[in-house]
Amino acid sequence: MIRVLIADDEPMVRAGIRSILTADADIHIVADAADGRTAVEQARRHRPDVAVLDIRMPGVDGLTATRQIRADLPETAVIILTTFGEDEYIARALDYGAAGFLLKALDPRELIAGVHAVASGAACLSPVVAQRVITELRRSGPSRGQAARTRVAALAPRERDVLALVGSGLSNADIAKRLHLVEGTVKTYVSAILSRLEIRNRVQAAIIAVEAGLVDHPSKE
């Protein structure tokens, strides 16, 4: 059972998200909130597997709530759900540790799939967001790619294998199957990769994998 917290300042939106997610028998809503501060408090109380947060909320916004939740509860994955697709929001959300960034104008099935993805240790980006990331990487030029290759070169061969699969959007379970490892070993590898590369989350790891040429593009999940 995936335990989920919802935060949005519009009651109808919260009701809609709840209705969508509870249509999946494997998802259970543990709490909801109308602002970022309450979302953080509820997250600390219920320790959900996934928090689905709106960006623009009164008081503490979704991005600040993301940073606080990830700092206090590193096992809680955060999905930013918003109508805004500006690059500044994407960059900040990922920098603060969000595992997913989805636009509200999506198929409900994408939201359910996104919750499952981040709960299993993968990342999820709306196709529009993934394309923005790809575009930014293409603009970054060869110097950024060289820097990524230098960073990746410090990893052990098996760590590079795992990083490539993280960059392809695979969950820990899928990586374990692909590399014939147990899931706990993959989790250890991912933690080591994040530490060695001095990054905070799998999305940042995926970006480095793309920049280093380990995969063609980040996952659109």
N, CA and C of each residue as an Amber inpcrd file, in Angstrom:
protein
   663
   0.8440000  -1.2040000   0.0000000   0.0000000   0.0000000   0.0000000
   0.8750000   1.2480000   0.0000000   0.6170000   2.1620000  -0.9240000
   1.3650000   3.4160000  -1.0140000   0.5890000   4.4840000  -0.2580000
   1.1940000   5.0460000   0.7640000   0.5500000   6.0450000   1.5950000
   0.8740000   7.4440000   1.0530000  -0.1710000   8.2290000   0.7580000
   0.0110000   9.4950000   0.0420000  -0.5780000  10.6660000   0.8150000
   0.1520000  11.7720000   0.7990000  -0.3190000  13.0570000   1.3120000
  -0.5910000  13.9740000   0.1250000  -1.7190000  14.6940000   0.1570000
  -2.0850000  15.6390000  -0.8910000  -2.0980000  17.0490000  -0.3060000
  -1.5490000  18.0180000  -1.0370000  -1.6010000  19.4130000  -0.5830000
  -1.9110000  20.3270000  -1.7630000  -3.0260000  21.0420000  -1.6520000
  -3.4330000  22.0280000  -2.6570000  -4.3960000  22.9820000  -1.9790000
  -4.3140000  24.2700000  -2.2960000  -5.1700000  25.2420000  -1.6040000
  -6.5990000  25.2770000  -2.1330000  -6.8870000  24.5540000  -3.2160000
  -8.2340000  24.5220000  -3.7660000  -8.9240000  23.2070000  -3.3820000
 -10.0100000  23.2820000  -2.5930000 -10.7070000  22.0700000  -2.1470000
 -11.1360000  21.1570000  -3.2960000 -11.6070000  21.7430000  -4.3930000
 -12.0520000  20.9280000  -5.5150000 -10.8970000  20.1700000  -6.1460000
  -9.7330000  20.8090000  -6.1960000  -8.5630000  20.1420000  -6.7590000
  -8.1430000  18.9880000  -5.8530000  -8.1250000  19.2370000  -4.5340000
  -7.7740000  18.1630000  -3.6000000  -8.7410000  16.9890000  -3.7450000
 -10.0310000  17.3090000  -3.8630000 -11.0310000  16.2570000  -4.0200000
 -10.8050000  15.4750000  -5.3130000 -10.4490000  16.1900000  -6.3620000
 -10.1910000  15.5280000  -7.6380000  -8.9930000  14.6110000  -7.5790000
  -7.9120000  15.0900000  -6.9650000  -6.7040000  14.2650000  -6.8380000
  -7.0050000  13.0340000  -5.9930000  -7.7310000  13.2320000  -4.8990000
  -8.1040000  12.1140000  -4.0320000  -8.9080000  11.0690000  -4.8120000
  -9.8790000  11.5600000  -5.5940000 -10.7180000  10.6500000  -6.3720000
  -9.9000000   9.8480000  -7.3740000  -8.9610000  10.5260000  -8.0240000
  -8.1120000   9.8420000  -9.0070000  -7.2570000   8.7750000  -8.3430000
  -6.5800000   9.1600000  -7.2790000  -5.6260000   8.2490000  -6.6590000
  -6.2970000   7.0870000  -5.9410000  -7.4180000   7.3360000  -5.3000000
  -8.0840000   6.2520000  -4.5790000  -8.7760000   5.2680000  -5.5070000
  -8.8210000   5.5800000  -6.8110000  -9.3240000   4.6060000  -7.7820000
  -8.3580000   3.4380000  -7.9160000  -7.1270000   3.6450000  -7.4600000
  -6.1170000   2.5850000  -7.4570000  -6.1270000   1.9150000  -6.0900000
  -6.3540000   0.6320000  -6.0690000  -6.4810000  -0.0970000  -4.8050000
  -5.1960000  -0.1150000  -3.9950000  -4.0630000   0.1810000  -4.6390000
  -2.7750000   0.1460000  -3.9420000  -2.3860000   1.4920000  -3.3520000
  -3.2420000   2.5000000  -3.4910000  -2.9380000   3.8430000  -2.9860000
  -3.9150000   4.2090000  -1.8770000  -3.3880000   4.7150000  -0.7800000
  -4.2060000   5.1420000   0.3580000  -3.8370000   6.5700000   0.7310000
  -4.8160000   7.4690000   0.7720000  -4.5870000   8.8580000   1.1620000
  -4.5820000   8.9540000   2.6790000  -3.4530000   9.3580000   3.2540000
  -3.3500000   9.4250000   4.7180000  -3.7200000  10.7960000   5.2610000
  -3.6300000  11.8440000   4.4230000  -3.9420000  13.2030000   4.8830000
  -3.9690000  14.1390000   3.6930000  -4.6120000  15.3040000   3.8910000
  -4.5040000  16.3590000   2.8870000  -4.3450000  17.6940000   3.6000000
  -3.9190000  18.6930000   2.8460000  -3.6220000  20.0020000   3.4290000
  -3.9190000  21.0860000   2.4200000  -4.2480000  22.2760000   2.9280000
  -4.5790000  23.4100000   2.0680000  -3.4400000  24.4090000   1.9540000
  -2.3380000  24.1640000   2.6400000  -1.1860000  25.0630000   2.5640000
   0.0770000  24.2860000   2.8740000   1.2190000  24.8870000   2.5410000
   2.4840000  24.1990000   2.6890000   2.8520000  23.8870000   4.1200000
   2.5520000  24.8070000   5.0370000   2.9080000  24.5740000   6.4310000
   2.1720000  23.3570000   6.9830000   0.8830000  23.2850000   6.7020000
   0.1040000  22.1320000   7.1600000   0.5960000  20.8510000   6.4910000
   0.9820000  20.9530000   5.2330000   1.5010000  19.7800000   4.5280000
   2.7380000  19.2390000   5.2260000   3.6300000  20.1390000   5.6250000
   4.8420000  19.6980000   6.3300000   4.4710000  19.0440000   7.6610000
   3.5530000  19.6610000   8.3860000   3.1250000  19.1010000   9.6780000
   2.4890000  17.7230000   9.5050000   1.6360000  17.6020000   8.4950000
   0.9750000  16.3270000   8.2440000   1.9790000  15.2640000   7.7970000
   2.9680000  15.6860000   7.0150000   3.9960000  14.7430000   6.5800000
   4.7790000  14.2190000   7.7780000   5.1420000  15.1110000   8.6870000
   5.8670000  14.6830000   9.8790000   5.0360000  13.7370000  10.7310000
   3.7280000  13.9710000  10.7580000   2.8420000  13.1470000  11.5750000
   2.6010000  11.7730000  10.9620000   2.3280000  11.7530000   9.6540000
   1.9150000  10.5090000   9.0030000   3.0460000   9.7830000   8.2700000
   4.1330000  10.4780000   7.9890000   5.2810000   9.8860000   7.2900000
   4.8360000   9.1250000   6.0280000   4.2360000   9.8380000   5.0810000
   3.7360000   9.1760000   3.8630000   4.8740000   8.6880000   2.9740000
   4.5460000   7.7720000   2.0960000   5.5220000   7.3110000   1.1050000
   5.7060000   8.3710000   0.0200000   4.6080000   9.0580000  -0.3130000
   4.6310000  10.0600000  -1.3770000   3.8220000  11.2780000  -0.9430000
   4.3420000  12.4700000  -1.2200000   3.6050000  13.7090000  -1.0130000
   3.3810000  14.3650000  -2.3700000   2.1280000  14.6680000  -2.6920000
   1.7790000  15.3400000  -3.9480000   1.4350000  16.7780000  -3.6000000
   2.2760000  17.7060000  -4.0140000   2.1600000  19.0940000  -3.5770000
   1.9460000  20.0570000  -4.7350000   1.0250000  21.0030000  -4.5360000
   0.8720000  22.1100000  -5.4760000   2.0070000  23.1050000  -5.2290000
   2.3720000  23.8740000  -6.2330000   3.4350000  24.8650000  -6.0480000
   2.9210000  26.0960000  -5.3160000   1.8490000  26.6930000  -5.8130000
   1.3850000  27.9650000  -5.2650000   0.3080000  27.7370000  -4.2050000
   0.7230000  27.8620000  -2.9590000  -0.1850000  27.7590000  -1.8310000
   0.1000000  28.9150000  -0.8820000  -0.8940000  29.3380000  -0.1000000
  -0.6790000  30.4670000   0.8190000   0.3370000  30.1390000   1.9010000
   1.0370000  31.1680000   2.3620000   2.0370000  30.9520000   3.4110000
   3.2380000  30.2300000   2.8410000   3.4800000  29.0580000   3.3250000
   4.5780000  28.2190000   2.8330000   4.1530000  27.5840000   1.5090000
   4.8920000  27.8620000   0.4310000   4.5010000  27.3060000  -0.8670000
   4.9890000  25.8690000  -1.0270000   4.6030000  25.2490000  -2.1480000
   4.9370000  23.8520000  -2.3600000   6.4150000  23.5740000  -2.4840000
   7.1570000  24.5190000  -3.0530000   8.5980000  24.3070000  -3.1990000
   9.2930000  24.3300000  -1.8310000   8.9260000  25.2900000  -1.0080000
   9.5110000  25.3500000   0.3330000   9.1080000  24.1270000   1.1420000
   7.8560000  23.7070000   1.0040000   7.3950000  22.5020000   1.6970000
   8.1830000  21.2830000   1.2270000   8.4760000  21.2280000  -0.0600000
   9.2830000  20.1250000  -0.6000000  10.6320000  20.0650000   0.0820000
  11.2800000  21.2010000   0.1760000  12.6070000  21.2500000   0.8030000
  12.5340000  20.7880000   2.2580000  11.5120000  21.2200000   2.9930000
  11.4010000  20.8580000   4.4000000  11.0670000  19.3820000   4.5800000
  10.1430000  18.8830000   3.7520000   9.7730000  17.4690000   3.8490000
  10.9520000  16.5750000   3.5100000  11.6820000  16.9100000   2.4580000
  12.8170000  16.0860000   2.0670000  13.9350000  16.1220000   3.1180000
  14.0810000  17.2770000   3.7840000  15.1050000  17.3780000   4.8300000
  14.7190000  16.5560000   6.0520000  13.4440000  16.5970000   6.4190000
  12.9750000  15.8970000   7.6170000  12.6780000  14.4270000   7.3660000
  12.1970000  14.1280000   6.1630000  11.7280000  12.7710000   5.8480000
  12.3100000  12.3170000   4.5110000  13.5690000  11.9610000   4.4750000
  14.2020000  11.5990000   3.2020000  13.5750000  10.3890000   2.5120000
  12.8130000   9.5810000   3.2680000  12.1640000   8.4250000   2.6570000
  10.8570000   8.7920000   1.9660000  10.3810000  10.0250000   2.1630000
   9.1520000  10.4740000   1.5100000   9.4920000  11.1080000   0.1660000
   8.9670000  10.5260000  -0.8970000   9.1730000  11.0820000  -2.2390000
   8.1530000  12.1860000  -2.4900000   8.5640000  13.2330000  -3.1900000
   7.6750000  14.3740000  -3.4480000   7.4290000  14.5280000  -4.9420000
   6.1540000  14.6770000  -5.2880000   5.7510000  15.0310000  -6.6510000
   5.1780000  16.4400000  -6.6170000   5.7140000  17.3120000  -7.4530000
   5.1610000  18.6540000  -7.6070000   4.1090000  18.6000000  -8.7050000
   2.8850000  19.0000000  -8.3720000   1.7860000  18.9940000  -9.3200000
   1.3120000  20.4280000  -9.5010000   1.3850000  20.9280000 -10.7250000
   1.1280000  22.3510000 -10.9230000   0.6080000  22.6460000 -12.3180000
   0.0540000  23.8280000 -12.4880000  -0.3420000  24.2960000 -13.8200000
   0.7950000  25.0620000 -14.4750000   1.8630000  25.2970000 -13.7320000
   2.9580000  26.1200000 -14.2200000   4.1040000  25.2510000 -14.7070000
   4.6230000  25.5560000 -15.9110000   5.6990000  24.7620000 -16.4640000
   6.9680000  25.5580000 -16.6800000   7.0820000  26.7310000 -16.0140000
   8.2620000  27.5600000 -16.2160000   9.5280000  26.8540000 -15.7200000
  10.6240000  27.1030000 -16.4260000  11.8800000  26.4520000 -16.0990000
  12.3220000  26.7190000 -14.6630000  12.0590000  27.9400000 -14.1530000
  12.5310000  28.2730000 -12.8120000  11.8920000  27.3670000 -11.7750000
  10.6090000  27.0040000 -11.9790000   9.9410000  26.1160000 -11.0370000
  10.5100000  24.7090000 -11.1390000  10.7470000  24.2630000 -12.3510000
  11.2980000  22.9250000 -12.5520000  12.6520000  22.8120000 -11.8700000
  13.5240000  23.7770000 -12.1370000  14.8710000  23.7430000 -11.5710000
  14.8410000  23.7490000 -10.0540000  14.0160000  24.6210000  -9.4800000
  13.9530000  24.7000000  -8.0190000  13.3630000  23.4400000  -7.4160000
  12.3220000  22.9040000  -8.0440000  11.6980000  21.6790000  -7.5260000
  12.6940000  20.5300000  -7.4920000  13.4470000  20.3790000  -8.5590000
  14.4330000  19.3010000  -8.6110000  15.5720000  19.5500000  -7.6460000
  15.9890000  20.8130000  -7.5180000  17.0690000  21.1550000  -6.6060000
  16.6720000  20.9000000  -5.1600000  15.4060000  21.0910000  -4.8470000
  14.9280000  20.8780000  -3.4840000  14.6510000  19.4140000  -3.1790000
  14.8160000  18.5530000  -4.1630000  14.7000000  17.1210000  -3.9080000
  13.4420000  16.4520000  -4.4020000  12.6300000  17.1430000  -5.2180000
  11.4300000  16.5090000  -5.7630000  11.8160000  15.3610000  -6.6880000
  11.0570000  14.2760000  -6.6010000  11.3040000  13.1230000  -7.4670000
  10.4530000  13.1760000  -8.7210000   9.4610000  14.0690000  -8.7320000
   8.5960000  14.1720000  -9.8960000   8.0500000  15.5690000 -10.0660000
   7.7430000  15.9280000 -11.3010000   7.1740000  17.2310000 -11.6190000
   6.1460000  16.9930000 -12.7030000   4.8650000  17.0790000 -12.3490000
   3.7870000  16.7970000 -13.2770000   2.8910000  18.0100000 -13.4410000
   2.4400000  18.2600000 -14.6570000   1.5110000  19.3420000 -14.9120000
   0.0840000  18.8500000 -14.6670000  -0.7740000  19.7440000 -14.1670000
  -2.1390000  19.3370000 -13.8300000  -2.9440000  18.9300000 -15.0590000
  -2.5750000  19.4390000 -16.2100000  -3.2850000  19.0850000 -17.4430000
  -2.7410000  17.7630000 -17.9870000  -2.9450000  16.7120000 -17.2160000
  -2.4450000  15.4040000 -17.6390000  -3.5640000  14.3760000 -17.5290000
  -3.3260000  13.2380000 -18.1450000  -4.2480000  12.1200000 -18.0200000
  -4.1720000  11.6000000 -16.5880000  -5.3160000  11.3500000 -15.9400000
  -5.2790000  10.8320000 -14.5680000  -4.3970000   9.6100000 -14.3950000
  -4.2970000   8.8080000 -15.4260000  -3.4530000   7.6130000 -15.3380000
  -1.9860000   7.9810000 -15.1570000  -1.5820000   9.1420000 -15.6820000
  -0.2000000   9.5800000 -15.5140000   0.0970000   9.9020000 -14.0550000
  -0.8800000  10.4750000 -13.3570000  -0.6850000  10.7820000 -11.9430000
  -0.5430000   9.5020000 -11.1350000  -1.4010000   8.5370000 -11.4010000
  -1.3040000   7.2500000 -10.6980000   0.0330000   6.5900000 -10.9940000
   0.4330000   6.6010000 -12.2580000   1.7090000   5.9970000 -12.6320000
   2.8690000   6.7330000 -11.9720000   2.7520000   8.0670000 -11.8740000
   3.8090000   8.8510000 -11.2410000   3.9630000   8.5180000  -9.7760000
   2.8460000   8.3580000  -9.0760000   2.9040000   7.9950000  -7.6590000
   3.5710000   6.6310000  -7.4860000   3.1860000   5.6860000  -8.3220000
   3.8200000   4.3600000  -8.2480000   5.3110000   4.4490000  -8.5490000
   5.6640000   5.2800000  -9.5320000   7.0640000   5.3900000  -9.9310000
   7.9360000   5.9260000  -8.7960000   7.5320000   7.0480000  -8.2010000
   8.3780000   7.6340000  -7.1590000   8.3640000   6.7860000  -5.8900000
   7.2560000   6.0880000  -5.6350000   7.1900000   5.2170000  -4.4630000
   8.1500000   4.0420000  -4.5920000   8.4250000   3.6400000  -5.8330000
   9.3340000   2.5160000  -6.0650000  10.7800000   2.9600000  -6.2170000
  11.0220000   4.2770000  -6.0810000  12.3900000   4.7720000  -6.1520000
  12.7890000   5.3630000  -7.4820000  11.8530000   5.4290000  -8.4250000
  12.1570000   6.0240000  -9.7240000  11.7730000   7.5070000  -9.7050000
  11.9020000   8.1570000 -10.8400000  11.5200000   9.5580000 -10.9740000
  10.4110000   9.6550000 -12.0060000   9.6600000  10.7420000 -11.9720000
   8.6350000  10.9350000 -13.0020000   8.6030000  12.3980000 -13.4090000
   8.6370000  12.6200000 -14.7100000   8.5380000  13.9620000 -15.2710000
   7.5010000  13.9360000 -16.3790000   6.6160000  14.9230000 -16.3950000
   5.7070000  15.0540000 -17.5270000   6.5290000  15.1840000 -18.8070000
   6.0210000  14.6870000 -19.9370000   6.7650000  14.8200000 -21.1900000
   7.2150000  16.2490000 -21.4710000   6.3530000  17.2340000 -21.1760000
   6.7300000  18.6380000 -21.4050000   7.9360000  19.0020000 -20.5510000
   7.9300000  18.5550000 -19.3030000   9.0370000  18.8620000 -18.3990000
  10.3010000  18.1470000 -18.8510000  10.1640000  16.8860000 -19.2280000
  11.3210000  16.1320000 -19.7070000  11.9370000  16.8180000 -20.9260000
  11.0760000  17.3250000 -21.8130000  11.5890000  18.0070000 -23.0060000
  12.3340000  19.2690000 -22.6340000  11.8520000  19.9870000 -21.6140000
  12.5550000  21.1920000 -21.1610000  13.9350000  20.8270000 -20.6240000
  13.9940000  19.7280000 -19.8860000  15.2830000  19.2810000 -19.3580000
  16.2280000  18.9300000 -20.5000000  15.7120000  18.1750000 -21.4740000
  16.5320000  17.8000000 -22.6270000  17.0390000  19.0420000 -23.3650000
  16.1510000  20.0060000 -23.5810000  16.5280000  21.2340000 -24.2820000
  17.6330000  21.9620000 -23.5420000  17.5000000  22.0300000 -22.2270000
  18.5100000  22.7190000 -21.4250000  19.8500000  22.0060000 -21.5220000
  19.8210000  20.6810000 -21.5310000  21.0710000  19.9360000 -21.6440000
  21.7320000  20.1830000 -23.0000000  20.9150000  20.2650000 -24.0310000
  21.4760000  20.5120000 -25.3640000  22.0940000  21.9020000 -25.4620000
  21.5340000  22.8470000 -24.7350000  22.0640000  24.1970000 -24.7400000
  23.3430000  24.3150000 -23.9210000  23.5380000  23.3570000 -23.0360000
  24.6450000  23.4830000 -22.0850000  26.0120000  23.3600000 -22.7470000
  26.0300000  22.7300000 -23.9490000  27.2790000  22.6670000 -24.6920000
  28.2180000  21.5820000 -24.2090000  29.3480000  21.4000000 -24.8980000
  30.2760000  20.3160000 -24.5970000  30.9500000  20.4400000 -23.2400000
  31.1130000  21.6560000 -22.7220000  31.8220000  21.8100000 -21.4470000
  31.0820000  21.1280000 -20.3080000  29.7580000  21.2570000 -20.2960000
  28.9800000  20.6170000 -19.2480000  29.0250000  19.1030000 -19.3980000
  28.9740000  18.6310000 -20.6320000  29.0820000  17.1920000 -20.8710000
  30.4240000  16.6550000 -20.4150000  31.4850000  17.3880000 -20.6770000
  32.8100000  16.9610000 -20.2470000  32.9020000  16.9190000 -18.7330000
  32.3160000  17.9240000 -18.0780000  32.3200000  17.9440000 -16.6150000
  31.5830000  16.7330000 -16.0610000  30.4520000  16.3730000 -16.6880000
  29.6930000  15.2060000 -16.2410000  30.4840000  13.9270000 -16.4450000
  31.1610000  13.8240000 -17.5830000  31.9600000  12.6290000 -17.8470000
  33.1030000  12.4930000 -16.8460000  33.6770000  13.6160000 -16.4570000
  34.7410000  13.5900000 -15.4610000  34.2100000  13.1160000 -14.1220000
  33.0410000  13.5770000 -13.7360000  32.4440000  13.1580000 -12.4690000
  32.1040000  11.6750000 -12.4970000  31.5340000  11.2290000 -13.5920000
  31.1220000   9.8310000 -13.7080000  32.3300000   8.8970000 -13.7430000
  33.4360000   9.3870000 -14.2660000  34.6440000   8.5580000 -14.3460000
  35.1410000   8.1250000 -12.9710000  34.7720000   8.8680000 -11.9430000
  35.1980000   8.5210000 -10.5840000  34.3990000   7.3620000 -10.0040000
  33.3080000   6.9920000 -10.6560000  32.4830000   5.8870000 -10.1700000
  33.0690000   4.5420000 -10.5600000  32.7660000   3.5370000  -9.7650000
  33.1460000   2.1680000 -10.1140000  32.3050000   1.7050000 -11.2970000
  32.7900000   0.7200000 -12.0550000  32.0500000   0.2680000 -13.2410000
  30.5950000  -0.1110000 -12.9450000  30.3530000  -0.8350000 -11.8570000
  28.9910000  -1.2340000 -11.5320000  28.1390000  -0.0190000 -11.1590000
  28.7490000   0.9550000 -10.5140000  28.0220000   2.1880000 -10.1980000
  27.6200000   2.9230000 -11.4690000  28.4900000   2.9140000 -12.4650000
  28.1430000   3.5450000 -13.7390000  27.0010000   2.8030000 -14.4150000
  26.9910000   1.4710000 -14.3070000  25.8910000   0.6880000 -14.8620000
  24.5680000   1.0760000 -14.2110000  24.6020000   1.1920000 -12.8900000
  23.3900000   1.5620000 -12.1580000  22.9700000   2.9750000 -12.5280000
  23.9210000   3.8920000 -12.6230000  23.6000000   5.2810000 -12.9730000
  22.9350000   5.3600000 -14.3400000  23.4210000   4.5960000 -15.2930000
  22.8220000   4.6020000 -16.6310000  21.3700000   4.1730000 -16.5800000
  21.0670000   3.1880000 -15.7620000  19.6910000   2.7020000 -15.6620000
  18.8110000   3.6660000 -14.8740000  19.3970000   4.3390000 -13.8830000
  18.6650000   5.4100000 -13.2050000  18.3150000   6.4920000 -14.2190000
  19.2630000   6.8230000 -15.0760000  19.0280000   7.8240000 -16.1080000
  17.9620000   7.4180000 -17.1050000  17.7580000   6.1230000 -17.2500000
  16.7180000   5.6220000 -18.1510000  15.3530000   5.5740000 -17.4830000
  15.3120000   5.9380000 -16.1900000  14.0320000   6.0000000 -15.4850000
  13.6160000   4.7250000 -14.7890000  14.5150000   3.7540000 -14.6740000
  14.1530000   2.4960000 -14.0340000  14.1120000   2.6400000 -12.5160000
  13.2140000   1.8890000 -11.8880000  13.1440000   1.8390000 -10.4310000
  14.2350000   0.9110000  -9.9010000  14.4310000   0.9060000  -8.5890000
  15.4140000   0.0070000  -7.9930000  15.0940000  -1.4480000  -8.3120000
  13.8040000  -1.7890000  -8.2510000  13.4030000  -3.1690000  -8.5340000
  13.7350000  -3.5550000  -9.9720000  13.4660000  -2.6400000 -10.9120000
  13.7540000  -2.9190000 -12.3230000  15.2580000  -3.0160000 -12.5780000
  16.0210000  -2.1460000 -11.9220000  17.4800000  -2.2010000 -12.0610000
  18.0120000  -3.5210000 -11.5130000  17.4610000  -3.9470000 -10.3810000
  17.8920000  -5.2150000  -9.7810000  17.6690000  -6.3760000 -10.7490000
  16.5110000  -6.3740000 -11.4020000  16.2210000  -7.4460000 -12.3660000
  17.1740000  -7.3750000 -13.5540000  17.4080000  -6.1640000 -14.0290000
  18.2680000  -5.9880000 -15.2100000  19.7100000  -6.4330000 -14.9350000
  20.2030000  -6.1200000 -13.7270000  21.6040000  -6.4220000 -13.4020000
  21.7640000  -7.6880000 -12.5600000  20.6490000  -8.3860000 -12.3240000
  20.6800000  -9.6310000 -11.5480000  21.2370000  -9.4010000 -10.1430000
  20.7070000  -8.3750000  -9.4950000  21.0960000  -8.0370000  -8.1350000
  19.8590000  -8.0620000  -7.2440000  20.0510000  -8.0450000  -5.9430000
  18.9140000  -7.8970000  -5.0450000  18.6220000  -6.4010000  -4.9170000
  17.3710000  -6.0680000  -4.6310000  16.9590000  -4.6690000  -4.6080000
  17.7140000  -3.8600000  -3.5600000  18.0040000  -4.4760000  -2.4160000
  18.7440000  -3.7730000  -1.3690000  20.1340000  -3.3660000  -1.8210000
  20.7630000  -4.2000000  -2.6410000  22.0940000  -3.8790000  -3.1660000
  22.0140000  -2.6810000  -4.1100000  20.9710000  -2.6360000  -4.9350000
  20.7940000  -1.5080000  -5.8470000  20.5990000  -0.2190000  -5.0520000
  19.8010000  -0.2980000  -3.9970000  19.5750000   0.8780000  -3.1580000
  20.8960000   1.3780000  -2.5810000  21.7630000   0.4630000  -2.1710000
  23.0690000   0.8450000  -1.6490000  23.9060000   1.5190000  -2.7340000
  23.8650000   0.9640000  -3.9410000  24.6010000   1.5640000  -5.0570000
  24.1020000   2.9780000  -5.3330000  22.7700000   3.1570000  -5.3610000
  22.2130000   4.4710000  -5.6550000  22.6330000   5.4810000  -4.5960000
  22.5900000   5.0800000  -3.3360000  23.0140000   5.9810000  -2.2560000
  24.4730000   6.3650000  -2.4190000  25.3030000   5.3930000  -2.7830000
  26.7270000   5.6670000  -2.9810000  26.9470000   6.6090000  -4.1540000
  26.1720000   6.4210000  -5.2290000  26.2920000   7.2900000  -6.4090000
  25.9270000   8.7270000  -6.0600000  24.8240000   8.8970000  -5.3590000
  24.4100000  10.2500000  -4.9740000  25.4790000  10.9100000  -4.1110000
  26.0670000  10.1290000  -3.2070000  27.1030000  10.6720000  -2.3260000
  28.3570000  11.0400000  -3.1090000  28.7930000  10.1550000  -3.9940000
  30.0200000  10.3980000  -4.7620000  29.8690000  11.5840000  -5.7160000
  28.6810000  11.7120000  -6.2960000  28.4550000  12.8020000  -7.2390000
  28.0250000  14.0900000  -6.5440000  27.8070000  13.9890000  -5.2260000
  27.3970000  15.1450000  -4.4060000  26.1110000  15.7660000  -4.9330000
  25.1180000  14.9120000  -5.1270000  23.8000000  15.3480000  -5.5750000
  22.7550000  14.8020000  -4.6150000  21.4930000  15.3170000  -4.7540000
  20.4870000  15.0410000  -3.7440000  19.4380000  14.0180000  -4.1450000
  19.2260000  13.8070000  -5.4430000  18.1320000  12.9270000  -5.8240000
  18.3730000  12.2590000  -7.1670000  17.4670000  11.3540000  -7.5040000
  17.6040000  10.5410000  -8.7050000  17.4370000  11.3550000  -9.9790000
  16.6350000  12.3980000  -9.9280000  16.4660000  13.2130000 -11.1310000
  17.7830000  13.8880000 -11.4950000  18.4660000  14.4270000 -10.4900000
  19.7760000  15.0310000 -10.7500000  20.7550000  13.9830000 -11.2660000
  20.6610000  12.7640000 -10.7200000  21.5170000  11.6830000 -11.2030000
  21.2020000  11.3660000 -12.6550000  19.9140000  11.3590000 -13.0040000
  19.5200000  11.0900000 -14.3860000  20.0590000  12.1510000 -15.3330000
  20.0260000  13.3960000 -14.8970000  20.5350000  14.4920000 -15.7280000
  22.0300000  14.3100000 -15.9820000  22.7770000  13.9590000 -14.9330000
  24.2120000  13.7310000 -15.1010000  24.4500000  12.5560000 -16.0470000
  23.6290000  11.5180000 -15.9200000  23.7740000  10.3670000 -16.8120000
  23.5840000  10.7740000 -18.2680000  22.6150000  11.6550000 -18.5240000
  22.3750000  12.1450000 -19.8820000  23.5530000  12.9920000 -20.3570000
  23.9840000  13.9130000 -19.5030000  25.0970000  14.7960000 -19.8710000
  26.3700000  14.0100000 -20.1600000  26.5560000  12.9160000 -19.4110000
  27.7740000  12.1110000 -19.5810000  27.6780000  11.1540000 -20.7560000
  26.4930000  11.1000000 -21.3860000  26.3280000  10.2300000 -22.5390000
  26.0120000   8.7910000 -22.2030000  25.5860000   8.5320000 -20.9690000
  25.2650000   7.1600000 -20.5830000  23.9150000   6.7170000 -21.1150000
  22.9990000   7.6820000 -21.3510000  21.6820000   7.3920000 -21.9230000
  21.3540000   8.4960000 -22.9210000  20.3710000   8.2320000 -23.7500000
  20.0020000   9.1940000 -24.7900000  19.2220000  10.3750000 -24.2400000
  18.3320000  10.1350000 -23.2550000  17.5070000  11.2010000 -22.7110000
  16.9260000  10.7480000 -21.4010000  16.5030000  11.7000000 -20.5430000
  15.8740000  11.3390000 -19.2990000  14.5150000  10.7150000 -19.5280000
  14.0970000   9.8980000 -18.5730000  12.7830000   9.2580000 -18.6850000
  11.6790000  10.2790000 -18.7270000  10.6180000   9.9720000 -19.4880000
   9.4600000  10.8440000 -19.5420000   8.3850000  10.3940000 -18.5890000
   8.6500000   9.4220000 -17.7870000   7.6480000   8.9490000 -16.8480000
   7.4030000   9.9750000 -15.7750000
